[in-house]
Amino acid sequence: MALMQGTALASVRQTPLHERSSNHNYAIKVETLRQWMVAMPQDDNVDDTQPAAAQPSRRRVRDLFTIPPPIKRLFDKFPLVTYPANELPLRSPQRGRTLQSAQLPTLYIFATEKDARNDRPSFNPTCLKWQSFLKFNHVVFASVASNNHASPSGALPFLLPSPQSQSSSAEQVAPVASNKLDKWVMAHRSVPDERSNLRYDAYISLLDHRIRNAWLHYLYLEPRNASVMHRLYVEPCSSNPLVSAMTSHQLYSAAEEELSRTARVVDVGNLYEEADRAFGAISSLLGDDQWFFGAEKPGLFDASVFAYTYQLLNEDMEWRTSGLVTSVRKRANLVRHRDLILGRFFPISESDQLDEKSESRGVAAPQDR
């Protein structure tokens, strides 16, 4: 910079005197040149003590790691605007319901559209367990037919609590996964913790292991019940034959993998015998009482038992084998327990009766589909 300024001044001073006097704008040019030199920024990064050949190389290294100013100014302006979340489509259950039902907690479960609309029991034991537990504790909620893909945790059921006010946004309402539903209910209702009973862990393990393992084989791996599994879990996904075949294979593989965790070789006969003994032990636990553990009202264990006994005694399931069905039907107190819960907490509504009448008046479907 100093070299440029010296060169410019020297060129002015070397101008002949007669040319200076003949040029009336000489003084103006000199003053303009001085202002231009003063306005020029000084390069503070240039080290005058270093050789001139080393300065360009250092400048190249510096420029290599320097963000170009136009790009830096561009990214300094982001984010320009943060838009609010889009509203749900009008066809979604959350917006399609009435204002009164939209303020209710929503339980997303495996169910048909008609059963969810009429508040009927889910055909999935895990969903029915929590559906029943909420009803036992007088939690008023709306049921919505859904699938695992809609769940934040990848599994049903899950509960979407109601907003605290109409102005609350969807971001303020966090879904409650099934493994946290009991804590959510206890936080909103006065619920005795039956898990403090010393016998609870022993008997719940019968349901979670022996009976559940037999259920997995009965529904997903028993060839004669393939039509039941297909109607409940495959047909709602897609009518495309290729997609249906892939879905059936995935369900079959998932059940097979789950059972392989308990034993390398699954003995089907022993599987059903263990489940029958488990139902016998649970029947002995209930005895002549109305509810398990002599409680005054049904609890989580009652809901867990009902989740299986309802499915096995439900004629609409159209089971093709009588294995697990017989294990429940031959124990009168389990049948009574199941019927008591069904009649008290899942009564047939007027809409159900109208649907049944309309179906009975319709043309019967052919048997040889």
Secondary structure, 3 states (H helix, E strand, C coil): CHHHHHHHHHHHHCCCHHHHHHCCCHHHHHHHHHHHHHHCCCCCCCCCCCCCCHHHHHHHHHHHCCCCHHHHHHHCCCCCCCCCCCCCCCCCHHHHCCHHHHCCCEEEECCCHHHHHCCCCCCCHHHHHHHHHHHHCCCCCEEEECCHHHCCCCCCCEEECCCCCCCCCHHHCCCEEHHHHHHHHHHHCCCCCHHHCCCHHHHHHHHHHHHHHHHHHHHHHCHHHHHHHHHHHHCCCCCCHHHHHHHHHHHHHHHHHHHHCCCCCCCHHHHHHHHHHHHHHHHHHHCCCCCHHHCCCCCHHHHHHHHHHHHHHCHHHCCCCCHHHHHHHCCHHHHHHHHHHHHHHCCCCHHHHHHHHHHHHCCCCCCCC
